[in-house]
Amino acid sequence: MKKLVLLLCMVCFFNGFSQTDEEADIKAINKVLKKQRIAWSNNDLEGYMKGYWKSDSLKFYGSNGITYGWENTLERYQKAYPTKDHTGKLSFRINDVSKINEGAYFVLGEYHIKREVGNADGIFMLVFKKINEEWKIIADTST
């Protein structure tokens, strides 16, 4: 009986750590999104891109198809949002953050851009991966 109680205590103890780790991961991912929101709203597209994995393997999937790579994604943003009037003020509504496996999460949300040239709204799904102890977006699907 003592062994059973000890085993149950250990399971509860380690589940507590697991939950705490997941909460810390989600908090860190939200911090990346906050930095992106601020950079975007300051018309700092390179600052916004710091949330993305700086790799040729980055994938962005939007209405014009798939864009491969960090540099190409930055160029896509620069072309689509050439001025502060185009970037405007960004806000997010995060609807779900779910763990895929250790070191990877997906985020479902909505974006809203208030701007002079007309507001823009849409939805997104991001895949975050922990790379070199930093959370980075490795795939982005936005409409």
N, CA, C and O atoms as a GROMACS GRO file, in nm:
protein
  572
    1MET      N    1   0.081  -0.119   0.000
    1MET     CA    2   0.000   0.000   0.000
    1MET      C    3   0.087   0.126   0.000
    1MET      O    4   0.056   0.223  -0.069
    2LYS      N    5   0.195   0.123   0.078
    2LYS     CA    6   0.284   0.239   0.083
    2LYS      C    7   0.347   0.265  -0.054
    2LYS      O    8   0.365   0.380  -0.094
    3LYS      N    9   0.378   0.158  -0.125
    3LYS     CA   10   0.437   0.174  -0.259
    3LYS      C   11   0.338   0.238  -0.355
    3LYS      O   12   0.376   0.320  -0.438
    4LEU      N   13   0.211   0.202  -0.344
    4LEU     CA   14   0.109   0.259  -0.430
    4LEU      C   15   0.092   0.409  -0.402
    4LEU      O   16   0.082   0.489  -0.495
    5VAL      N   17   0.090   0.445  -0.276
    5VAL     CA   18   0.078   0.586  -0.240
    5VAL      C   19   0.199   0.663  -0.290
    5VAL      O   20   0.186   0.773  -0.344
    6LEU      N   21   0.318   0.606  -0.271
    6LEU     CA   22   0.442   0.671  -0.319
    6LEU      C   23   0.438   0.687  -0.471
    6LEU      O   24   0.476   0.792  -0.522
    7LEU      N   25   0.394   0.585  -0.541
    7LEU     CA   26   0.384   0.592  -0.687
    7LEU      C   27   0.286   0.702  -0.731
    7LEU      O   28   0.316   0.779  -0.822
    8LEU      N   29   0.170   0.709  -0.666
    8LEU     CA   30   0.072   0.813  -0.699
    8LEU      C   31   0.128   0.952  -0.672
    8LEU      O   32   0.105   1.044  -0.750
    9CYS      N   33   0.200   0.968  -0.563
    9CYS     CA   34   0.262   1.097  -0.531
    9CYS      C   35   0.364   1.136  -0.638
    9CYS      O   36   0.370   1.252  -0.678
   10MET      N   37   0.443   1.040  -0.682
   10MET     CA   38   0.544   1.068  -0.784
   10MET      C   39   0.478   1.107  -0.916
   10MET      O   40   0.524   1.200  -0.982
   11VAL      N   41   0.372   1.038  -0.955
   11VAL     CA   42   0.301   1.071  -1.079
   11VAL      C   43   0.245   1.212  -1.071
   11VAL      O   44   0.260   1.290  -1.165
   12CYS      N   45   0.182   1.247  -0.960
   12CYS     CA   46   0.127   1.382  -0.943
   12CYS      C   47   0.238   1.486  -0.945
   12CYS      O   48   0.222   1.594  -1.004
   13PHE      N   49   0.350   1.454  -0.882
   13PHE     CA   50   0.465   1.546  -0.876
   13PHE      C   51   0.518   1.574  -1.017
   13PHE      O   52   0.539   1.690  -1.053
   14PHE      N   53   0.540   1.469  -1.095
   14PHE     CA   54   0.595   1.488  -1.229
   14PHE      C   55   0.492   1.549  -1.324
   14PHE      O   56   0.531   1.624  -1.414
   15ASN      N   57   0.365   1.520  -1.308
   15ASN     CA   58   0.263   1.586  -1.388
   15ASN      C   59   0.261   1.736  -1.361
   15ASN      O   60   0.238   1.815  -1.451
   16GLY      N   61   0.285   1.774  -1.237
   16GLY     CA   62   0.293   1.916  -1.202
   16GLY      C   63   0.406   1.984  -1.276
   16GLY      O   64   0.390   2.096  -1.325
   17PHE      N   65   0.521   1.917  -1.285
   17PHE     CA   66   0.634   1.973  -1.360
   17PHE      C   67   0.601   1.984  -1.507
   17PHE      O   68   0.635   2.084  -1.572
   18SER      N   69   0.536   1.881  -1.563
   18SER     CA   70   0.500   1.882  -1.704
   18SER      C   71   0.408   1.999  -1.735
   18SER      O   72   0.427   2.069  -1.834
   19GLN      N   73   0.308   2.021  -1.650
   19GLN     CA   74   0.216   2.131  -1.671
   19GLN      C   75   0.289   2.264  -1.661
   19GLN      O   76   0.264   2.355  -1.740
   20THR      N   77   0.378   2.275  -1.566
   20THR     CA   78   0.454   2.398  -1.549
   20THR      C   79   0.541   2.424  -1.670
   20THR      O   80   0.551   2.538  -1.716
   21ASP      N   81   0.605   2.319  -1.724
   21ASP     CA   82   0.687   2.335  -1.844
   21ASP      C   83   0.601   2.381  -1.961
   21ASP      O   84   0.642   2.469  -2.037
   22GLU      N   85   0.485   2.323  -1.977
   22GLU     CA   86   0.396   2.360  -2.088
   22GLU      C   87   0.349   2.504  -2.072
   22GLU      O   88   0.342   2.579  -2.169
   23GLU      N   89   0.316   2.543  -1.950
   23GLU     CA   90   0.275   2.681  -1.925
   23GLU      C   91   0.389   2.778  -1.957
   23GLU      O   92   0.366   2.885  -2.014
   24ALA      N   93   0.512   2.740  -1.921
   24ALA     CA   94   0.628   2.824  -1.952
   24ALA      C   95   0.650   2.834  -2.102
   24ALA      O   96   0.683   2.941  -2.153
   25ASP      N   97   0.632   2.724  -2.173
   25ASP     CA   98   0.646   2.725  -2.319
   25ASP      C   99   0.544   2.820  -2.381
   25ASP      O  100   0.579   2.901  -2.467
   26ILE      N  101   0.419   2.810  -2.338
   26ILE     CA  102   0.312   2.894  -2.394
   26ILE      C  103   0.339   3.041  -2.363
   26ILE      O  104   0.317   3.128  -2.447
   27LYS      N  105   0.386   3.068  -2.243
   27LYS     CA  106   0.420   3.206  -2.207
   27LYS      C  107   0.532   3.259  -2.297
   27LYS      O  108   0.526   3.373  -2.342
   28ALA      N  109   0.633   3.177  -2.324
   28ALA     CA  110   0.744   3.218  -2.411
   28ALA      C  111   0.697   3.239  -2.555
   28ALA      O  112   0.741   3.333  -2.621
   29ILE      N  113   0.608   3.154  -2.603
   29ILE     CA  114   0.553   3.169  -2.739
   29ILE      C  115   0.472   3.298  -2.748
   29ILE      O  116   0.483   3.372  -2.845
   30ASN      N  117   0.391   3.325  -2.647
   30ASN     CA  118   0.314   3.450  -2.645
   30ASN      C  119   0.405   3.572  -2.642
   30ASN      O  120   0.370   3.676  -2.696
   31LYS      N  121   0.519   3.560  -2.578
   31LYS     CA  122   0.616   3.670  -2.575
   31LYS      C  123   0.671   3.697  -2.715
   31LYS      O  124   0.688   3.813  -2.753
   32VAL      N  125   0.697   3.592  -2.792
   32VAL     CA  126   0.742   3.608  -2.931
   32VAL      C  127   0.634   3.680  -3.011
   32VAL      O  128   0.664   3.773  -3.087
   33LEU      N  129   0.509   3.639  -2.994
   33LEU     CA  130   0.398   3.701  -3.067
   33LEU      C  131   0.382   3.848  -3.028
   33LEU      O  132   0.351   3.931  -3.113
   34LYS      N  133   0.401   3.879  -2.902
   34LYS     CA  134   0.391   4.019  -2.857
   34LYS      C  135   0.500   4.103  -2.922
   34LYS      O  136   0.474   4.214  -2.968
   35LYS      N  137   0.624   4.051  -2.926
   35LYS     CA  138   0.733   4.124  -2.989
   35LYS      C  139   0.704   4.145  -3.138
   35LYS      O  140   0.734   4.252  -3.193
   36GLN      N  141   0.647   4.044  -3.202
   36GLN     CA  142   0.612   4.058  -3.343
   36GLN      C  143   0.505   4.165  -3.362
   36GLN      O  144   0.516   4.248  -3.453
   37ARG      N  145   0.404   4.164  -3.278
   37ARG     CA  146   0.295   4.262  -3.287
   37ARG      C  147   0.351   4.404  -3.274
   37ARG      O  148   0.312   4.494  -3.350
   38ILE      N  149   0.440   4.424  -3.179
   38ILE     CA  150   0.497   4.557  -3.157
   38ILE      C  151   0.584   4.598  -3.276
   38ILE      O  152   0.574   4.711  -3.324
   39ALA      N  153   0.668   4.508  -3.324
   39ALA     CA  154   0.755   4.539  -3.439
   39ALA      C  155   0.671   4.573  -3.561
   39ALA      O  156   0.698   4.672  -3.630
   40TRP      N  157   0.570   4.493  -3.590
   40TRP     CA  158   0.483   4.517  -3.706
   40TRP      C  159   0.419   4.655  -3.696
   40TRP      O  160   0.419   4.731  -3.792
   41SER      N  161   0.365   4.686  -3.579
   41SER     CA  162   0.296   4.813  -3.559
   41SER      C  163   0.390   4.932  -3.566
   41SER      O  164   0.346   5.046  -3.584
   42ASN      N  165   0.521   4.907  -3.553
   42ASN     CA  166   0.623   5.011  -3.570
   42ASN      C  167   0.683   5.009  -3.711
   42ASN      O  168   0.786   5.072  -3.736
   43ASN      N  169   0.618   4.937  -3.802
   43ASN     CA  170   0.665   4.924  -3.941
   43ASN      C  171   0.807   4.867  -3.948
   43ASN      O  172   0.885   4.903  -4.036
   44ASP      N  173   0.839   4.778  -3.854
   44ASP     CA  174   0.972   4.715  -3.846
   44ASP      C  175   0.957   4.569  -3.890
   44ASP      O  176   0.949   4.478  -3.808
   45LEU      N  177   0.954   4.548  -4.022
   45LEU     CA  178   0.932   4.413  -4.074
   45LEU      C  179   1.048   4.318  -4.042
   45LEU      O  180   1.026   4.200  -4.019
   46GLU      N  181   1.171   4.370  -4.039
   46GLU     CA  182   1.284   4.284  -4.002
   46GLU      C  183   1.273   4.244  -3.855
   46GLU      O  184   1.306   4.130  -3.819
   47GLY      N  185   1.229   4.336  -3.770
   47GLY     CA  186   1.205   4.302  -3.630
   47GLY      C  187   1.093   4.199  -3.617
   47GLY      O  188   1.102   4.107  -3.536
   48TYR      N  189   0.989   4.215  -3.696
   48TYR     CA  190   0.879   4.119  -3.699
   48TYR      C  191   0.931   3.980  -3.738
   48TYR      O  192   0.889   3.879  -3.681
   49MET      N  193   1.021   3.976  -3.834
   49MET     CA  194   1.074   3.849  -3.884
   49MET      C  195   1.164   3.778  -3.783
   49MET      O  196   1.197   3.661  -3.803
   50LYS      N  197   1.205   3.845  -3.676
   50LYS     CA  198   1.287   3.779  -3.573
   50LYS      C  199   1.212   3.665  -3.507
   50LYS      O  200   1.273   3.577  -3.446
   51GLY      N  201   1.080   3.664  -3.519
   51GLY     CA  202   1.001   3.554  -3.464
   51GLY      C  203   1.003   3.429  -3.551
   51GLY      O  204   0.961   3.322  -3.508
   52TYR      N  205   1.054   3.444  -3.672
   52TYR     CA  206   1.060   3.332  -3.766
   52TYR      C  207   1.198   3.266  -3.764
   52TYR      O  208   1.299   3.328  -3.732
   53TRP      N  209   1.200   3.139  -3.800
   53TRP     CA  210   1.322   3.062  -3.813
   53TRP      C  211   1.398   3.116  -3.933
   53TRP      O  212   1.346   3.117  -4.045
   54LYS      N  213   1.520   3.160  -3.911
   54LYS     CA  214   1.600   3.217  -4.020
   54LYS      C  215   1.667   3.102  -4.096
   54LYS      O  216   1.783   3.068  -4.074
   55SER      N  217   1.588   3.044  -4.185
   55SER     CA  218   1.629   2.924  -4.257
   55SER      C  219   1.561   2.919  -4.393
   55SER      O  220   1.452   2.973  -4.411
   56ASP      N  221   1.626   2.855  -4.486
   56ASP     CA  222   1.565   2.830  -4.617
   56ASP      C  223   1.449   2.729  -4.606
   56ASP      O  224   1.371   2.714  -4.699
   57SER      N  225   1.440   2.661  -4.491
   57SER     CA  226   1.334   2.562  -4.470
   57SER      C  227   1.206   2.622  -4.412
   57SER      O  228   1.105   2.551  -4.400
   58LEU      N  229   1.207   2.751  -4.377
   58LEU     CA  230   1.085   2.817  -4.332
   58LEU      C  231   0.982   2.810  -4.443
   58LEU      O  232   1.015   2.824  -4.561
   59LYS      N  233   0.854   2.788  -4.404
   59LYS     CA  234   0.746   2.784  -4.503
   59LYS      C  235   0.635   2.880  -4.462
   59LYS      O  236   0.589   2.879  -4.348
   60PHE      N  237   0.593   2.964  -4.557
   60PHE     CA  238   0.479   3.052  -4.539
   60PHE      C  239   0.378   3.015  -4.646
   60PHE      O  240   0.409   3.015  -4.765
   61TYR      N  241   0.255   2.984  -4.603
   61TYR     CA  242   0.150   2.944  -4.696
   61TYR      C  243   0.036   3.044  -4.687
   61TYR      O  244  -0.034   3.052  -4.586
   62GLY      N  245   0.017   3.120  -4.793
   62GLY     CA  246  -0.087   3.222  -4.797
   62GLY      C  247  -0.168   3.209  -4.925
   62GLY      O  248  -0.164   3.108  -4.994
   63SER      N  249  -0.243   3.314  -4.955
   63SER     CA  250  -0.334   3.311  -5.070
   63SER      C  251  -0.260   3.301  -5.204
   63SER      O  252  -0.319   3.259  -5.303
   64ASN      N  253  -0.132   3.338  -5.206
   64ASN     CA  254  -0.053   3.328  -5.330
   64ASN      C  255   0.032   3.203  -5.337
   64ASN      O  256   0.122   3.194  -5.420
   65GLY      N  257   0.005   3.106  -5.251
   65GLY     CA  258   0.080   2.982  -5.251
   65GLY      C  259   0.186   2.978  -5.142
   65GLY      O  260   0.179   3.054  -5.045
   66ILE      N  261   0.285   2.890  -5.159
   66ILE     CA  262   0.388   2.869  -5.058
   66ILE      C  263   0.510   2.955  -5.090
   66ILE      O  264   0.558   2.959  -5.203
   67THR      N  265   0.558   3.023  -4.988
   67THR     CA  266   0.685   3.095  -4.995
   67THR      C  267   0.784   3.017  -4.910
   67THR      O  268   0.756   2.987  -4.794
   68TYR      N  269   0.899   2.984  -4.967
   68TYR     CA  270   1.001   2.907  -4.897
   68TYR      C  271   1.114   2.999  -4.854
   68TYR      O  272   1.164   3.079  -4.933
   69GLY      N  273   1.154   2.987  -4.728
   69GLY     CA  274   1.274   3.055  -4.680
   69GLY      C  275   1.246   3.189  -4.612
   69GLY      O  276   1.150   3.258  -4.644
   70TRP      N  277   1.335   3.223  -4.518
   70TRP     CA  278   1.324   3.345  -4.439
   70TRP      C  279   1.337   3.469  -4.527
   70TRP      O  280   1.255   3.560  -4.518
   71GLU      N  281   1.439   3.474  -4.612
   71GLU     CA  282   1.462   3.590  -4.699
   71GLU      C  283   1.344   3.614  -4.792
   71GLU      O  284   1.299   3.727  -4.809
   72ASN      N  285   1.294   3.508  -4.853
   72ASN     CA  286   1.180   3.520  -4.944
   72ASN      C  287   1.054   3.565  -4.870
   72ASN      O  288   0.973   3.641  -4.924
   73THR      N  289   1.038   3.519  -4.748
   73THR     CA  290   0.922   3.560  -4.668
   73THR      C  291   0.932   3.709  -4.633
   73THR      O  292   0.833   3.782  -4.641
   74LEU      N  293   1.052   3.753  -4.595
   74LEU     CA  294   1.072   3.896  -4.568
   74LEU      C  295   1.042   3.978  -4.693
   74LEU      O  296   0.973   4.080  -4.684
   75GLU      N  297   1.093   3.937  -4.808
   75GLU     CA  298   1.067   4.009  -4.933
   75GLU      C  299   0.917   4.013  -4.964
   75GLU      O  300   0.867   4.114  -5.012
   76ARG      N  301   0.847   3.905  -4.937
   76ARG     CA  302   0.702   3.900  -4.959
   76ARG      C  303   0.632   4.005  -4.873
   76ARG      O  304   0.547   4.079  -4.921
   77TYR      N  305   0.670   4.010  -4.744
   77TYR     CA  306   0.612   4.110  -4.654
   77TYR      C  307   0.646   4.252  -4.700
   77TYR      O  308   0.559   4.340  -4.700
   78GLN      N  309   0.770   4.275  -4.740
   78GLN     CA  310   0.811   4.409  -4.783
   78GLN      C  311   0.734   4.455  -4.907
   78GLN      O  312   0.699   4.572  -4.919
   79LYS      N  313   0.708   4.362  -4.996
   79LYS     CA  314   0.634   4.396  -5.118
   79LYS      C  315   0.486   4.422  -5.086
   79LYS      O  316   0.426   4.516  -5.139
   80ALA      N  317   0.428   4.340  -5.000
   80ALA     CA  318   0.285   4.352  -4.969
   80ALA      C  319   0.255   4.467  -4.872
   80ALA      O  320   0.144   4.521  -4.871
   81TYR      N  321   0.355   4.505  -4.791
   81TYR     CA  322   0.335   4.608  -4.688
   81TYR      C  323   0.450   4.709  -4.696
   81TYR      O  324   0.536   4.713  -4.608
   82PRO      N  325   0.453   4.790  -4.803
   82PRO     CA  326   0.570   4.875  -4.830
   82PRO      C  327   0.586   4.997  -4.738
   82PRO      O  328   0.696   5.051  -4.727
   83THR      N  329   0.479   5.041  -4.672
   83THR     CA  330   0.487   5.163  -4.590
   83THR      C  331   0.413   5.143  -4.459
   83THR      O  332   0.342   5.045  -4.440
   84LYS      N  333   0.431   5.239  -4.368
   84LYS     CA  334   0.360   5.238  -4.240
   84LYS      C  335   0.209   5.240  -4.261
   84LYS      O  336   0.135   5.181  -4.182
   85ASP      N  337   0.163   5.306  -4.366
   85ASP     CA  338   0.019   5.306  -4.396
   85ASP      C  339  -0.031   5.164  -4.426
   85ASP      O  340  -0.149   5.134  -4.403
   86HIS      N  341   0.056   5.078  -4.476
   86HIS     CA  342   0.018   4.941  -4.510
   86HIS      C  343   0.031   4.847  -4.389
   86HIS      O  344  -0.050   4.757  -4.372
   87THR      N  345   0.134   4.868  -4.306
   87THR     CA  346   0.150   4.780  -4.190
   87THR      C  347   0.049   4.815  -4.081
   87THR      O  348  -0.005   4.725  -4.015
   88GLY      N  349   0.022   4.944  -4.062
   88GLY     CA  350  -0.079   4.985  -3.965
   88GLY      C  351  -0.051   4.936  -3.825
   88GLY      O  352   0.065   4.921  -3.785
   89LYS      N  353  -0.157   4.910  -3.750
   89LYS     CA  354  -0.147   4.862  -3.612
   89LYS      C  355  -0.204   4.721  -3.606
   89LYS      O  356  -0.321   4.699  -3.638
   90LEU      N  357  -0.120   4.627  -3.566
   90LEU     CA  358  -0.155   4.486  -3.563
   90LEU      C  359  -0.204   4.444  -3.425
   90LEU      O  360  -0.149   4.485  -3.323
   91SER      N  361  -0.308   4.362  -3.424
   91SER     CA  362  -0.350   4.295  -3.301
   91SER      C  363  -0.382   4.150  -3.335
   91SER      O  364  -0.418   4.116  -3.448
   92PHE      N  365  -0.366   4.065  -3.234
   92PHE     CA  366  -0.393   3.922  -3.248
   92PHE      C  367  -0.504   3.882  -3.152
   92PHE      O  368  -0.522   3.942  -3.047
   93ARG      N  369  -0.575   3.780  -3.190
   93ARG     CA  370  -0.660   3.706  -3.097
   93ARG      C  371  -0.613   3.562  -3.106
   93ARG      O  372  -0.630   3.496  -3.208
   94ILE      N  373  -0.555   3.514  -2.998
   94ILE     CA  374  -0.505   3.377  -2.995
   94ILE      C  375  -0.619   3.287  -2.946
   94ILE      O  376  -0.670   3.304  -2.835
   95ASN      N  377  -0.659   3.193  -3.031
   95ASN     CA  378  -0.771   3.106  -2.999
   95ASN      C  379  -0.728   2.972  -2.939
   95ASN      O  380  -0.804   2.909  -2.866
   96ASP      N  381  -0.606   2.929  -2.970
   96ASP     CA  382  -0.560   2.800  -2.918
   96ASP      C  383  -0.409   2.790  -2.933
   96ASP      O  384  -0.352   2.831  -3.034
   97VAL      N  385  -0.345   2.737  -2.830
   97VAL     CA  386  -0.204   2.700  -2.835
   97VAL      C  387  -0.197   2.556  -2.788
   97VAL      O  388  -0.232   2.526  -2.673
   98SER      N  389  -0.152   2.465  -2.874
   98SER     CA  390  -0.151   2.322  -2.841
   98SER      C  391  -0.014   2.262  -2.867
   98SER      O  392   0.052   2.291  -2.967
   99LYS      N  393   0.025   2.178  -2.775
   99LYS     CA  394   0.153   2.108  -2.787
   99LYS      C  395   0.141   1.998  -2.892
   99LYS      O  396   0.047   1.918  -2.890
  100ILE      N  397   0.236   1.994  -2.982
  100ILE     CA  398   0.243   1.887  -3.082
  100ILE      C  399   0.325   1.773  -3.024
  100ILE      O  400   0.281   1.657  -3.022
  101ASN      N  401   0.443   1.807  -2.978
  101ASN     CA  402   0.532   1.714  -2.907
  101ASN      C  403   0.634   1.799  -2.830
  101ASN      O  404   0.623   1.921  -2.827
  102GLU      N  405   0.730   1.735  -2.770
  102GLU     CA  406   0.830   1.810  -2.693
  102GLU      C  407   0.904   1.905  -2.787
  102GLU      O  408   0.966   1.863  -2.884
  103GLY      N  409   0.895   2.034  -2.757
  103GLY     CA  410   0.965   2.134  -2.837
  103GLY      C  411   0.890   2.185  -2.958
  103GLY      O  412   0.948   2.252  -3.043
  104ALA      N  413   0.760   2.156  -2.968
  104ALA     CA  414   0.682   2.204  -3.083
  104ALA      C  415   0.536   2.228  -3.043
  104ALA      O  416   0.475   2.148  -2.971
  105TYR      N  417   0.482   2.339  -3.091
  105TYR     CA  418   0.343   2.378  -3.064
  105TYR      C  419   0.282   2.434  -3.192
  105TYR      O  420   0.353   2.481  -3.280
  106PHE      N  421   0.147   2.429  -3.199
  106PHE     CA  422   0.080   2.507  -3.302
  106PHE      C  423  -0.008   2.611  -3.235
  106PHE      O  424  -0.059   2.590  -3.125
  107VAL      N  425  -0.023   2.724  -3.304
  107VAL     CA  426  -0.102   2.835  -3.254
  107VAL      C  427  -0.208   2.868  -3.358
  107VAL      O  428  -0.176   2.887  -3.476
  108LEU      N  429  -0.333   2.875  -3.315
  108LEU     CA  430  -0.444   2.915  -3.402
  108LEU      C  431  -0.492   3.051  -3.356
  108LEU      O  432  -0.512   3.074  -3.237
  109GLY      N  433  -0.511   3.142  -3.451
  109GLY     CA  434  -0.554   3.275  -3.412
  109GLY      C  435  -0.609   3.357  -3.525
  109GLY      O  436  -0.624   3.311  -3.639
  110GLU      N  437  -0.639   3.481  -3.491
  110GLU     CA  438  -0.690   3.580  -3.585
  110GLU      C  439  -0.601   3.702  -3.577
  110GLU      O  440  -0.551   3.737  -3.470
  111TYR      N  441  -0.581   3.766  -3.692
  111TYR     CA  442  -0.509   3.893  -3.690
  111TYR      C  443  -0.602   4.003  -3.739
  111TYR      O  444  -0.692   3.981  -3.820
  112HIS      N  445  -0.577   4.122  -3.687
  112HIS     CA  446  -0.653   4.240  -3.726
  112HIS      C  447  -0.552   4.353  -3.745
  112HIS      O  448  -0.474   4.383  -3.655
  113ILE      N  449  -0.554   4.416  -3.862
  113ILE     CA  450  -0.465   4.528  -3.890
  113ILE      C  451  -0.551   4.650  -3.917
  113ILE      O  452  -0.628   4.654  -4.012
  114LYS      N  453  -0.536   4.749  -3.831
  114LYS     CA  454  -0.606   4.876  -3.850
  114LYS      C  455  -0.509   4.968  -3.922
  114LYS      O  456  -0.399   4.994  -3.874
  115ARG      N  457  -0.553   5.018  -4.040
  115ARG     CA  458  -0.460   5.098  -4.120
  115ARG      C  459  -0.532   5.198  -4.209
  115ARG      O  460  -0.652   5.186  -4.235
  116GLU      N  461  -0.454   5.295  -4.256
  116GLU     CA  462  -0.506   5.403  -4.340
  116GLU      C  463  -0.557   5.354  -4.475
  116GLU      O  464  -0.654   5.408  -4.528
  117VAL      N  465  -0.492   5.252  -4.531
  117VAL     CA  466  -0.528   5.204  -4.665
  117VAL      C  467  -0.640   5.100  -4.662
  117VAL      O  468  -0.666   5.034  -4.762
  118GLY      N  469  -0.705   5.086  -4.547
  118GLY     CA  470  -0.811   4.987  -4.531
  118GLY      C  471  -0.768   4.877  -4.437
  118GLY      O  472  -0.657   4.825  -4.447
  119ASN      N  473  -0.854   4.842  -4.348
  119ASN     CA  474  -0.822   4.739  -4.249
  119ASN      C  475  -0.809   4.602  -4.315
  119ASN      O  476  -0.863   4.578  -4.422
  120ALA      N  477  -0.735   4.515  -4.248
  120ALA     CA  478  -0.717   4.378  -4.297
  120ALA      C  479  -0.738   4.283  -4.179
  120ALA      O  480  -0.691   4.308  -4.068
  121ASP      N  481  -0.808   4.176  -4.206
  121ASP     CA  482  -0.837   4.075  -4.104
  121ASP      C  483  -0.818   3.937  -4.165
  121ASP      O  484  -0.835   3.919  -4.286
  122GLY      N  485  -0.782   3.842  -4.082
  122GLY     CA  486  -0.768   3.706  -4.130
  122GLY      C  487  -0.739   3.609  -4.018
  122GLY      O  488  -0.741   3.646  -3.900
  123ILE      N  489  -0.714   3.486  -4.056
  123ILE     CA  490  -0.682   3.382  -3.959
  123ILE      C  491  -0.544   3.326  -3.990
  123ILE      O  492  -0.492   3.343  -4.100
  124PHE      N  493  -0.487   3.259  -3.891
  124PHE     CA  494  -0.355   3.199  -3.910
  124PHE      C  495  -0.339   3.073  -3.827
  124PHE      O  496  -0.407   3.053  -3.727
  125MET      N  497  -0.246   2.990  -3.872
  125MET     CA  498  -0.197   2.879  -3.794
  125MET      C  499  -0.046   2.883  -3.803
  125MET      O  500   0.011   2.882  -3.913
  126LEU      N  501   0.019   2.889  -3.689
  126LEU     CA  502   0.164   2.892  -3.682
  126LEU      C  503   0.214   2.764  -3.618
  126LEU      O  504   0.151   2.710  -3.528
  127VAL      N  505   0.328   2.716  -3.666
  127VAL     CA  506   0.397   2.605  -3.600
  127VAL      C  507   0.524   2.662  -3.541
  127VAL      O  508   0.610   2.715  -3.612
  128PHE      N  509   0.535   2.652  -3.409
  128PHE     CA  510   0.654   2.696  -3.336
  128PHE      C  511   0.739   2.576  -3.299
  128PHE      O  512   0.688   2.470  -3.263
  129LYS      N  513   0.870   2.595  -3.309
  129LYS     CA  514   0.965   2.492  -3.268
  129LYS      C  515   1.073   2.560  -3.186
  129LYS      O  516   1.116   2.671  -3.216
  130LYS      N  517   1.118   2.491  -3.082
  130LYS     CA  518   1.226   2.544  -3.000
  130LYS      C  519   1.358   2.508  -3.067
  130LYS      O  520   1.394   2.391  -3.079
  131ILE      N  521   1.429   2.613  -3.111
  131ILE     CA  522   1.556   2.596  -3.183
  131ILE      C  523   1.661   2.676  -3.108
  131ILE      O  524   1.645   2.797  -3.090
  132ASN      N  525   1.767   2.611  -3.066
  132ASN     CA  526   1.874   2.677  -2.990
  132ASN      C  527   1.817   2.756  -2.872
  132ASN      O  528   1.855   2.870  -2.847
  133GLU      N  529   1.724   2.692  -2.800
  133GLU     CA  530   1.662   2.749  -2.679
  133GLU      C  531   1.574   2.871  -2.706
  133GLU      O  532   1.540   2.943  -2.613
  134GLU      N  533   1.536   2.895  -2.833
  134GLU     CA  534   1.446   3.004  -2.868
  134GLU      C  535   1.326   2.948  -2.945
  134GLU      O  536   1.340   2.857  -3.026
  135TRP      N  537   1.209   3.004  -2.918
  135TRP     CA  538   1.089   2.964  -2.991
  135TRP      C  539   1.084   3.041  -3.122
  135TRP      O  540   1.088   3.164  -3.123
  136LYS      N  541   1.075   2.967  -3.232
  136LYS     CA  542   1.071   3.025  -3.366
  136LYS      C  543   0.955   2.965  -3.446
  136LYS      O  544   0.920   2.849  -3.429
  137ILE      N  545   0.898   3.048  -3.532
  137ILE     CA  546   0.794   3.001  -3.623
  137ILE      C  547   0.865   2.931  -3.739
  137ILE      O  548   0.950   2.990  -3.806
  138ILE      N  549   0.829   2.804  -3.761
  138ILE     CA  550   0.888   2.728  -3.872
  138ILE      C  551   0.792   2.714  -3.988
  138ILE      O  552   0.833   2.683  -4.100
  139ALA      N  553   0.663   2.737  -3.961
  139ALA     CA  554   0.561   2.732  -4.068
  139ALA      C  555   0.447   2.826  -4.030
  139ALA      O  556   0.408   2.835  -3.914
  140ASP      N  557   0.396   2.897  -4.130
  140ASP     CA  558   0.291   2.996  -4.111
  140ASP      C  559   0.191   2.980  -4.224
  140ASP      O  560   0.226   2.986  -4.341
  141THR      N  561   0.065   2.961  -4.187
  141THR     CA  562  -0.044   2.960  -4.283
  141THR      C  563  -0.135   3.075  -4.245
  141THR      O  564  -0.196   3.074  -4.138
  142SER      N  565  -0.145   3.175  -4.332
  142SER     CA  566  -0.228   3.292  -4.304
  142SER      C  567  -0.317   3.322  -4.423
  142SER      O  568  -0.277   3.307  -4.539
  143THR      N  569  -0.438   3.364  -4.393
  143THR     CA  570  -0.529   3.403  -4.500
  143THR      C  571  -0.581   3.544  -4.475
  143THR      O  572  -0.660   3.595  -4.555
   0.00000   0.00000   0.00000
